[in-house]
Amino acid sequence: MKNFALVLLSVLLLSYCHERNEEKKLLPELYGHWLPADLKGVSGSDKRNERPPPIAGLVEQGFSFDSNGIADVKRGYYRMLRGKERRDRKLIYLGSKTKYYVKGDSLKIFNLTDSTWWGLKVVKLTEDTLSFATERGEPWTFVRKNYSSNAEPTFDKIVVSTSGCYGTCQASNTIISSDGQVTFYGERYTTKTGFYTGSVPEELYQELESNFRKADINNIPDEFSGGFTDGEKITVSFIKGDSIYKTVSDYGNAGPNELVWALIPFRYLYQQLNLKPLYKASLPFYPALHFLKFEKNGKELVLPQSESFLLWDYLRIGKKTNISFKERFTLNFKHNTLWFPSRDEEMRGEGYDSSEAERVKEISTDGRYFKFIVEGEDPVTIDIGFNFFDRSYSEEEFKIKGGVLTM
């Protein structure tokens, strides 16, 4: 009996040692960034537009693992707040960074949504390939991605705008500056609605900026589009020295994974911040300006949503002046029409209040000074401190009025 006990103990010890050896072998090879295998080489290559769009705007999964037991699960974790009506639905972003550990040949990741451990059996782990077993018997495979440590480009501001959709996608606008200043406008299906300001640590801004750098901002196209309708479009503008360095639009999460993943923590950051509301007295004449456009001689230059919000914010912090200027353009605007209220909401008269917009009779500008003609008020000129138009646009970009509105 004693011999049997000794044999059993030896077997258990050998099993334990084997398991520990497997863990020690897995961990160092696991560290790093992992992308879906079928998209290997898409980011940073000339084949981005050959990628088929994800099904119905699906955000694909990816992982980063560090040596401190922290995993970055790229899709992130969420909790839905369901109200009695559609307008009351809110999506709470819980973050993407969570704990992980390796036990034997399995990876355990803590699920922030339901506080359970997600188990994934590792069937292959090499220098460049990671595969998990699935219930269907097909491996779930990822490839390692190494990113350049180059800290360029750096930006003074990043602006992200979400259009909303035919559903409960949030409609919002967020500006974060390199010094940590935040301006947020929550329109629809956001946990905060209205205009707010706040701040974040500069280190957090740098992390968000680094996320976009992984998307190879310098080299990716300006526009991505999925093959379906009624979805959400996100525009992101990168600002350097008060000029627009680049704007990228992504309809339906059709862009490179790194771009889609970088947008997620940025768009939901407002939920984690102690924001202060901006009251009407401190806002431009018409608070819900959308899709601003410069007009001249029957032509127009329509600004994407993020660029519109950027100009709106410059107008918000601009100074009143009595300076006269030579008018070059008319500034016009439209409402956000990409989300639709429910029938009950329409019956209650909910939606955009057009009465404020109708009071704005004309906005004339030379690119720096903006003169507002508002019904029932004296004309007011706002100086934003620099020529917004000349810094980022040219008159050659104007198109005949009446074309398709782009955001």
VEXBAPA-541628 format. One record per residue (C-alpha): residue number from 1; z, x, y. Coordinates in pm, 1 decimal. Layout:
ATOM  num        zz        xx        yy
ATOM  NUM         Z         X         Y
...
***
This chain:
ATOM  num        zz        xx        yy
ATOM    1       0.0       0.0       0.0
ATOM    2      86.6     289.6     231.1
ATOM    3    -250.5     451.2     155.6
ATOM    4    -431.5     126.4     239.6
ATOM    5    -246.6     105.6     570.2
ATOM    6    -343.1     463.6     651.7
ATOM    7    -706.6     398.0     565.8
ATOM    8    -707.6      81.7     777.6
ATOM    9    -549.6     266.8    1068.1
ATOM   10    -809.5     543.6    1037.2
ATOM   11   -1091.8     289.0    1039.8
ATOM   12    -948.5     119.2    1349.1
ATOM   13    -908.3     452.1    1526.6
ATOM   14   -1263.4     553.6    1440.7
ATOM   15   -1391.0     217.0    1563.3
ATOM   16   -1195.2     249.6    1884.2
ATOM   17   -1315.4     605.8    1941.9
ATOM   18   -1673.9     499.2    1875.7
ATOM   19   -1637.6     213.6    2124.5
ATOM   20   -1488.0     446.1    2384.8
ATOM   21   -1768.8     694.6    2328.9
ATOM   22   -2024.5     418.1    2377.3
ATOM   23   -1855.0     321.0    2704.1
ATOM   24   -1847.4     681.3    2828.2
ATOM   25   -2214.2     715.1    2738.7
ATOM   26   -2316.6     388.0    2903.9
ATOM   27   -2130.5     419.6    3233.2
ATOM   28   -2296.5     726.3    3392.2
ATOM   29   -2642.1     606.9    3290.4
ATOM   30   -2566.4     264.3    3438.9
ATOM   31   -2494.2     387.3    3791.9
ATOM   32   -2770.9     314.4    4043.1
ATOM   33   -3015.1      38.4    4139.6
ATOM   34   -3200.6    -183.5    3889.9
ATOM   35   -3501.7    -408.9    3958.9
ATOM   36   -3681.6    -660.0    3731.7
ATOM   37   -3904.8    -458.9    3498.0
ATOM   38   -4221.5    -662.0    3548.3
ATOM   39   -4216.2    -574.6    3917.0
ATOM   40   -4181.4    -199.2    3874.6
ATOM   41   -4364.0     -17.1    4150.7
ATOM   42   -4423.8    -327.9    4362.1
ATOM   43   -4192.2    -226.8    4642.5
ATOM   44   -4331.8      61.9    4839.6
ATOM   45   -4677.9      41.2    4682.5
ATOM   46   -5008.7    -109.4    4786.3
ATOM   47   -4981.9    -379.3    4517.4
ATOM   48   -4728.5    -608.6    4684.9
ATOM   49   -4978.0    -885.9    4750.9
ATOM   50   -5091.1    -879.8    4386.3
ATOM   51   -4749.6   -1001.5    4280.2
ATOM   52   -4747.7   -1369.3    4177.6
ATOM   53   -4499.1   -1568.3    4387.3
ATOM   54   -4171.1   -1665.4    4219.6
ATOM   55   -4149.0   -2014.9    4075.6
ATOM   56   -4042.4   -2262.0    4347.5
ATOM   57   -3891.4   -1992.9    4564.3
ATOM   58   -3673.4   -1848.2    4289.9
ATOM   59   -3470.9   -1542.2    4393.3
ATOM   60   -3501.5   -1289.0    4115.1
ATOM   61   -3202.4   -1096.6    3983.5
ATOM   62   -3125.2    -730.8    4032.9
ATOM   63   -2819.0    -506.3    4013.5
ATOM   64   -2657.8    -200.9    4165.7
ATOM   65   -2362.7     -33.2    3992.6
ATOM   66   -2138.8     231.5    4146.9
ATOM   67   -1883.3     467.6    3992.6
ATOM   68   -1589.2     269.3    4134.5
ATOM   69   -1642.1     -36.1    3914.7
ATOM   70   -1826.4    -240.6    4179.0
ATOM   71   -2149.7    -422.8    4097.6
ATOM   72   -2388.5    -566.6    4355.5
ATOM   73   -2541.0    -874.9    4191.5
ATOM   74   -2839.9    -929.1    4417.2
ATOM   75   -2877.1   -1306.1    4393.5
ATOM   76   -2519.3   -1343.2    4506.7
ATOM   77   -2261.9   -1608.3    4422.4
ATOM   78   -2232.6   -1951.1    4581.1
ATOM   79   -2033.9   -2270.4    4588.9
ATOM   80   -2186.0   -2602.8    4691.0
ATOM   81   -1987.8   -2843.9    4905.7
ATOM   82   -2125.1   -3186.0    4822.0
ATOM   83   -2069.1   -3465.8    5071.9
ATOM   84   -2137.9   -3834.5    5039.2
ATOM   85   -2470.3   -3791.8    5215.6
ATOM   86   -2735.5   -3524.4    5209.2
ATOM   87   -2650.3   -3410.4    5562.2
ATOM   88   -2298.1   -3319.4    5445.5
ATOM   89   -2412.0   -3070.3    5179.8
ATOM   90   -2317.8   -2712.1    5256.7
ATOM   91   -2377.5   -2393.5    5059.7
ATOM   92   -2093.4   -2141.3    5073.6
ATOM   93   -2195.4   -1780.6    5012.3
ATOM   94   -1923.4   -1594.0    4819.8
ATOM   95   -2087.4   -1251.9    4838.5
ATOM   96   -2275.8   -1033.7    4594.0
ATOM   97   -2030.9    -750.8    4528.1
ATOM   98   -1794.3    -796.1    4236.8
ATOM   99   -1606.1    -603.5    3967.9
ATOM  100   -1758.9    -482.4    3642.1
ATOM  101   -1663.1    -278.7    3338.9
ATOM  102   -1816.7    -171.0    3008.4
ATOM  103   -1660.2    -265.0    2675.9
ATOM  104   -1831.6    -122.4    2369.5
ATOM  105   -2200.4    -200.4    2406.6
ATOM  106   -2145.9    -486.6    2650.7
ATOM  107   -2139.9    -507.5    3027.8
ATOM  108   -1880.1    -741.0    3180.7
ATOM  109   -1935.9    -870.6    3536.0
ATOM  110   -1683.2   -1090.1    3718.3
ATOM  111   -1838.1   -1420.4    3826.9
ATOM  112   -1716.5   -1501.1    4179.3
ATOM  113   -1818.8   -1866.3    4148.7
ATOM  114   -1603.6   -1969.3    3851.7
ATOM  115   -1376.0   -1661.9    3814.0
ATOM  116   -1493.9   -1583.1    3461.6
ATOM  117   -1637.7   -1266.0    3310.4
ATOM  118   -2011.5   -1267.9    3242.9
ATOM  119   -2092.0   -1072.4    2926.1
ATOM  120   -2426.8    -897.6    2878.6
ATOM  121   -2500.4    -701.4    2562.0
ATOM  122   -2684.9    -380.1    2639.4
ATOM  123   -2964.9    -322.1    2386.4
ATOM  124   -3132.6     -35.4    2569.8
ATOM  125   -3021.7     204.2    2840.5
ATOM  126   -3226.5     510.8    2926.1
ATOM  127   -3282.9     711.0    3239.5
ATOM  128   -3519.0     448.2    3378.1
ATOM  129   -3474.7     131.1    3166.1
ATOM  130   -3191.7    -119.6    3118.6
ATOM  131   -3229.8    -410.8    2875.8
ATOM  132   -2991.5    -691.3    2785.4
ATOM  133   -3004.4    -920.5    2482.4
ATOM  134   -3076.2   -1288.8    2552.3
ATOM  135   -3024.3   -1605.4    2349.5
ATOM  136   -3401.6   -1643.1    2314.5
ATOM  137   -3425.4   -1303.2    2151.7
ATOM  138   -3639.8   -1158.6    2429.4
ATOM  139   -3491.4    -861.2    2614.1
ATOM  140   -3402.8    -902.0    2981.8
ATOM  141   -3528.2    -572.2    3117.0
ATOM  142   -3480.2    -384.2    3443.4
ATOM  143   -3609.0     -52.8    3573.1
ATOM  144   -3423.2     200.8    3780.0
ATOM  145   -3519.8     228.9    4146.6
ATOM  146   -3438.5     538.8    4350.9
ATOM  147   -3445.3     495.8    4727.2
ATOM  148   -3501.7     760.1    4989.7
ATOM  149   -3187.8     871.9    5171.1
ATOM  150   -3386.4     885.4    5496.0
ATOM  151   -3191.1     700.9    5766.9
ATOM  152   -3506.7     601.3    5956.0
ATOM  153   -3602.5     369.6    6103.4
ATOM  154   -3292.7     255.4    6290.6
ATOM  155   -3288.2     -52.5    6511.4
ATOM  156   -3097.0    -180.1    6812.6
ATOM  157   -3103.6    -541.5    6692.2
ATOM  158   -3208.6    -741.9    6389.9
ATOM  159   -3293.0   -1112.4    6421.4
ATOM  160   -3315.6   -1346.5    6121.8
ATOM  161   -3427.6   -1710.8    6152.9
ATOM  162   -3450.0   -1969.0    5875.0
ATOM  163   -3672.0   -2271.6    5927.3
ATOM  164   -3508.3   -2527.3    5702.6
ATOM  165   -3720.2   -2715.3    5448.8
ATOM  166   -3788.6   -3055.4    5295.7
ATOM  167   -3442.6   -3050.7    5142.3
ATOM  168   -3107.1   -2895.4    5226.6
ATOM  169   -3210.6   -2539.0    5319.0
ATOM  170   -3010.5   -2421.3    5615.3
ATOM  171   -3184.0   -2398.7    5953.2
ATOM  172   -3026.7   -2115.8    6151.2
ATOM  173   -3080.6   -1815.7    6378.0
ATOM  174   -2876.8   -1494.7    6381.6
ATOM  175   -2894.3   -1184.2    6600.4
ATOM  176   -2684.0    -877.9    6519.6
ATOM  177   -2689.9    -573.1    6747.1
ATOM  178   -2620.0    -215.3    6645.9
ATOM  179   -2297.8    -228.0    6849.8
ATOM  180   -2180.1    -519.2    6632.8
ATOM  181   -2244.2    -809.2    6872.2
ATOM  182   -2349.9   -1135.8    6702.5
ATOM  183   -2524.8   -1447.0    6835.1
ATOM  184   -2557.6   -1740.0    6594.5
ATOM  185   -2719.5   -2082.2    6618.4
ATOM  186   -2651.7   -2319.6    6329.9
ATOM  187   -2885.0   -2617.7    6333.0
ATOM  188   -2883.7   -2792.9    5999.4
ATOM  189   -2702.1   -2764.7    5664.9
ATOM  190   -2489.6   -2479.6    5798.7
ATOM  191   -2110.3   -2462.8    5778.8
ATOM  192   -2105.2   -2409.6    6156.4
ATOM  193   -2339.5   -2601.2    6384.3
ATOM  194   -2411.0   -2515.0    6744.5
ATOM  195   -2417.7   -2187.1    6932.5
ATOM  196   -2165.5   -1908.5    6871.4
ATOM  197   -2096.3   -1544.8    6948.4
ATOM  198   -1884.3   -1291.3    6764.4
ATOM  199   -1880.1    -936.0    6640.6
ATOM  200   -1890.0    -726.5    6324.2
ATOM  201   -1787.0    -364.0    6259.5
ATOM  202   -2070.9    -122.4    6329.6
ATOM  203   -2040.6      -2.3    5968.3
ATOM  204   -2131.7    -350.1    5847.4
ATOM  205   -2437.6    -356.2    6073.3
ATOM  206   -2542.3     -21.2    5928.6
ATOM  207   -2507.2    -157.8    5574.8
ATOM  208   -2722.2    -461.7    5659.0
ATOM  209   -2979.3    -235.9    5823.8
ATOM  210   -2983.0      -9.1    5517.8
ATOM  211   -3057.0    -312.0    5297.5
ATOM  212   -3376.2    -375.2    5494.2
ATOM  213   -3468.9      -7.0    5483.5
ATOM  214   -3483.0     -34.2    5103.4
ATOM  215   -3759.9    -293.5    5154.5
ATOM  216   -3983.1     -23.2    5307.9
ATOM  217   -4012.7    -211.9    5636.9
ATOM  218   -4259.3      37.0    5783.8
ATOM  219   -4519.2     -23.4    5515.7
ATOM  220   -4490.8    -381.5    5391.7
ATOM  221   -4724.4    -654.6    5525.7
ATOM  222   -4614.2    -878.7    5812.5
ATOM  223   -4639.5   -1198.8    5610.4
ATOM  224   -4568.0   -1322.7    5257.0
ATOM  225   -4628.7   -1673.0    5126.1
ATOM  226   -4548.9   -1855.4    4802.0
ATOM  227   -4786.3   -2100.1    4637.7
ATOM  228   -4608.8   -2426.8    4714.2
ATOM  229   -4527.1   -2659.7    5004.1
ATOM  230   -4218.0   -2802.7    5176.9
ATOM  231   -4030.0   -2475.4    5135.6
ATOM  232   -3839.0   -2250.8    5369.4
ATOM  233   -3981.6   -1977.1    5588.3
ATOM  234   -3760.4   -1689.2    5698.3
ATOM  235   -3864.2   -1457.8    5979.6
ATOM  236   -3693.6   -1128.4    6054.9
ATOM  237   -3757.0    -920.8    6367.0
ATOM  238   -3652.8    -559.5    6413.8
ATOM  239   -3585.0    -457.5    6773.5
ATOM  240   -3593.3    -105.4    6912.2
ATOM  241   -3538.5     -35.6    7281.5
ATOM  242   -3584.0    -405.2    7373.3
ATOM  243   -3930.1    -406.3    7216.2
ATOM  244   -4021.2    -577.7    6890.8
ATOM  245   -4075.9    -300.0    6636.7
ATOM  246   -4191.5    -539.4    6363.5
ATOM  247   -4159.0    -901.7    6252.3
ATOM  248   -4193.8   -1005.4    5888.3
ATOM  249   -4219.5   -1365.3    5769.8
ATOM  250   -4146.2   -1473.1    5414.2
ATOM  251   -4229.1   -1823.5    5294.6
ATOM  252   -4075.6   -1914.7    4961.2
ATOM  253   -3911.7   -1579.5    4876.1
ATOM  254   -4254.7   -1431.6    4808.6
ATOM  255   -4178.9   -1092.2    4960.5
ATOM  256   -4058.4    -779.4    4781.4
ATOM  257   -3725.7    -820.0    4605.7
ATOM  258   -3555.0    -579.2    4843.3
ATOM  259   -3660.9    -790.9    5143.0
ATOM  260   -3542.9   -1115.6    4981.4
ATOM  261   -3212.1    -955.9    4879.4
ATOM  262   -3154.9    -804.6    5225.6
ATOM  263   -3196.7   -1144.5    5390.5
ATOM  264   -2927.3   -1314.4    5180.5
ATOM  265   -2608.3   -1147.8    5314.9
ATOM  266   -2755.0   -1144.3    5666.7
ATOM  267   -2826.5   -1516.5    5685.9
ATOM  268   -2484.0   -1613.5    5548.0
ATOM  269   -2281.4   -1353.9    5739.7
ATOM  270   -2172.8   -1612.5    5997.7
ATOM  271   -1955.9   -1781.3    5732.8
ATOM  272   -1731.7   -1474.2    5716.5
ATOM  273   -1689.7   -1426.8    6091.6
ATOM  274   -1446.5   -1557.0    6350.8
ATOM  275   -1709.4   -1694.6    6585.6
ATOM  276   -1647.0   -1839.6    6930.6
ATOM  277   -1849.8   -2145.1    7034.0
ATOM  278   -2080.1   -2130.4    7335.2
ATOM  279   -2051.9   -2436.0    7553.6
ATOM  280   -2338.0   -2612.1    7725.8
ATOM  281   -2250.3   -2471.0    8068.5
ATOM  282   -2321.3   -2119.7    7940.2
ATOM  283   -2649.8   -2206.9    7767.3
ATOM  284   -3010.4   -2213.6    7894.9
ATOM  285   -3137.1   -2541.1    8034.7
ATOM  286   -3261.1   -2671.9    7704.2
ATOM  287   -3033.5   -2540.0    7425.8
ATOM  288   -3263.9   -2605.2    7129.8
ATOM  289   -3572.3   -2417.5    7248.6
ATOM  290   -3799.5   -2356.6    6950.6
ATOM  291   -4124.1   -2178.6    6881.6
ATOM  292   -4170.8   -2046.3    7232.9
ATOM  293   -4523.9   -1965.5    7337.7
ATOM  294   -4689.0   -1800.1    7634.0
ATOM  295   -4988.1   -1991.3    7776.4
ATOM  296   -5266.8   -1880.0    8009.5
ATOM  297   -5616.8   -2010.0    8088.9
ATOM  298   -5633.0   -2245.9    7791.5
ATOM  299   -5505.5   -1986.6    7546.7
ATOM  300   -5164.9   -1932.7    7390.4
ATOM  301   -4951.8   -1675.4    7213.8
ATOM  302   -4710.5   -1851.2    6978.0
ATOM  303   -4396.2   -1655.0    6894.0
ATOM  304   -4245.6   -1657.4    6544.3
ATOM  305   -3908.2   -1829.8    6518.8
ATOM  306   -3705.5   -1507.6    6522.3
ATOM  307   -3891.1   -1374.7    6827.7
ATOM  308   -3838.2   -1709.3    7001.1
ATOM  309   -3465.5   -1690.0    6940.0
ATOM  310   -3460.5   -1332.7    7066.3
ATOM  311   -3619.9   -1441.8    7396.5
ATOM  312   -3386.3   -1741.4    7410.1
ATOM  313   -3091.9   -1501.0    7386.2
ATOM  314   -3230.1   -1277.0    7660.5
ATOM  315   -3257.6   -1588.8    7879.1
ATOM  316   -2900.4   -1683.5    7786.2
ATOM  317   -2756.9   -1354.8    7911.6
ATOM  318   -3004.5   -1314.6    8199.3
ATOM  319   -2900.2   -1331.2    8564.5
ATOM  320   -2998.6   -1587.0    8823.9
ATOM  321   -3201.9   -1439.7    9109.2
ATOM  322   -3384.8   -1543.3    9426.8
ATOM  323   -3661.2   -1286.0    9374.5
ATOM  324   -4018.2   -1411.4    9407.6
ATOM  325   -4270.3   -1289.1    9151.0
ATOM  326   -4638.7   -1324.9    9066.0
ATOM  327   -4670.5   -1584.8    8792.1
ATOM  328   -4879.2   -1469.1    8494.8
ATOM  329   -4797.2   -1720.5    8220.6
ATOM  330   -4647.3   -2057.0    8145.7
ATOM  331   -4373.7   -2058.5    7882.2
ATOM  332   -4382.2   -2365.6    7659.3
ATOM  333   -4196.4   -2467.4    7343.5
ATOM  334   -4189.6   -2704.4    7047.6
ATOM  335   -3919.3   -2855.4    6830.2
ATOM  336   -3836.3   -2734.7    6482.4
ATOM  337   -4020.6   -2991.6    6268.9
ATOM  338   -3986.8   -2827.8    5928.4
ATOM  339   -3686.6   -3029.8    5821.7
ATOM  340   -3681.6   -3406.1    5806.9
ATOM  341   -3379.6   -3635.5    5845.1
ATOM  342   -3310.5   -3886.7    5572.1
ATOM  343   -3387.0   -4255.4    5627.8
ATOM  344   -3018.3   -4324.5    5701.1
ATOM  345   -3009.4   -4038.7    5950.0
ATOM  346   -3318.3   -4171.8    6123.8
ATOM  347   -3154.8   -4516.6    6146.8
ATOM  348   -2853.9   -4355.7    6317.2
ATOM  349   -3083.5   -4175.6    6559.8
ATOM  350   -2987.0   -3831.0    6432.4
ATOM  351   -3215.9   -3537.0    6485.0
ATOM  352   -3333.0   -3342.8    6786.9
ATOM  353   -3257.8   -3490.5    7127.1
ATOM  354   -3588.1   -3477.5    7311.1
ATOM  355   -3442.3   -3606.2    7639.2
ATOM  356   -3318.9   -3259.4    7738.3
ATOM  357   -3658.1   -3106.2    7663.2
ATOM  358   -3835.1   -3372.0    7869.4
ATOM  359   -3634.2   -3269.4    8175.9
ATOM  360   -3791.8   -2923.0    8163.2
ATOM  361   -4113.2   -2976.7    8358.0
ATOM  362   -4237.0   -2619.9    8374.8
ATOM  363   -4135.3   -2262.2    8296.1
ATOM  364   -4342.6   -1994.4    8468.3
ATOM  365   -4302.1   -1621.4    8411.0
ATOM  366   -4441.4   -1273.5    8460.9
ATOM  367   -4264.2   -1158.3    8144.1
ATOM  368   -3941.4   -1053.1    8317.9
ATOM  369   -3863.5   -1335.1    8559.4
ATOM  370   -3858.0   -1693.6    8427.5
ATOM  371   -3866.8   -1980.3    8676.2
ATOM  372   -3742.9   -2316.5    8546.3
ATOM  373   -3852.4   -2642.3    8708.1
ATOM  374   -3606.1   -2901.2    8577.6
ATOM  375   -3599.2   -3270.1    8669.8
ATOM  376   -3317.5   -3351.6    8909.4
ATOM  377   -3224.4   -2988.1    8975.0
ATOM  378   -3325.2   -2710.5    9211.7
ATOM  379   -3564.2   -2450.4    9066.7
ATOM  380   -3384.0   -2158.2    8904.6
ATOM  381   -3521.5   -1811.8    8827.9
ATOM  382   -3370.3   -1600.2    8548.5
ATOM  383   -3407.6   -1221.2    8541.0
ATOM  384   -3374.3   -1080.6    8187.5
ATOM  385   -3383.4    -722.6    8318.5
ATOM  386   -3712.3    -600.5    8167.5
ATOM  387   -4061.0    -727.8    8094.0
ATOM  388   -4030.3    -895.8    7755.1
ATOM  389   -4401.8    -967.4    7729.4
ATOM  390   -4532.8    -622.2    7818.0
ATOM  391   -4285.5    -448.4    7585.6
ATOM  392   -4412.5    -625.0    7274.0
ATOM  393   -4739.9    -812.0    7335.5
ATOM  394   -5080.5    -791.2    7497.5
ATOM  395   -5305.6   -1060.5    7638.1
ATOM  396   -5564.9    -973.5    7372.0
ATOM  397   -5336.4   -1150.6    7121.7
ATOM  398   -5383.8   -1490.4    7286.2
ATOM  399   -5575.6   -1754.5    7092.2
ATOM  400   -5743.6   -2080.1    7189.5
ATOM  401   -5482.4   -2355.6    7227.1
ATOM  402   -5462.7   -2619.3    6956.2
ATOM  403   -5474.0   -2383.6    6657.9
ATOM  404   -5229.7   -2395.3    6369.3
ATOM  405   -4871.2   -2322.7    6475.3
ATOM  406   -4731.9   -2015.5    6301.8
ATOM  407   -4365.7   -1936.3    6282.1
***
